[in-house]
Amino acid sequence: MHTATDTIVFSARDAKNSFGRLLDEARDRPVFVEKHGRRVAVMMSLRAYEELETIRDANLYARAMAADKRGYLGVKQSAKVLKNILHARD
């Protein structure tokens, strides 16, 4: 494990061998896991994950509303257009 400016990084081996410590660290801040020197995963608290999910959901909602304002076709109309495109290839 090493730290750099509040960033905690575990090697995959250390994460496996010190999983309890990794969980303890992840309660306070994200912990990155590296394999062969590359970051491949991140462990974070449930609270931090839920906050990210809330932000993601709000972003998706805003994008859907923007698409609707631009004249989004809707599910049924989109399906009809796609069906026509697919059948045009036959």
Number of C-alpha atoms within 10 A of each C-alpha: 16 9 10 7 5 10 11 18 21 22 19 20 13 15 19 11 11 13 14 11 11 23 16 13 16 19 15 11 15 20 25 22 22 19 12 8 9 10 14 12 13 14 17 18 17 11 10 16 13 11 12 12 12 12 12 12 12 12 12 12 12 12 12 13 12 12 13 12 9 9 8 13 13 10 8 8 11 12 12 12 12 11 11 11 11 10 9 8 6 5
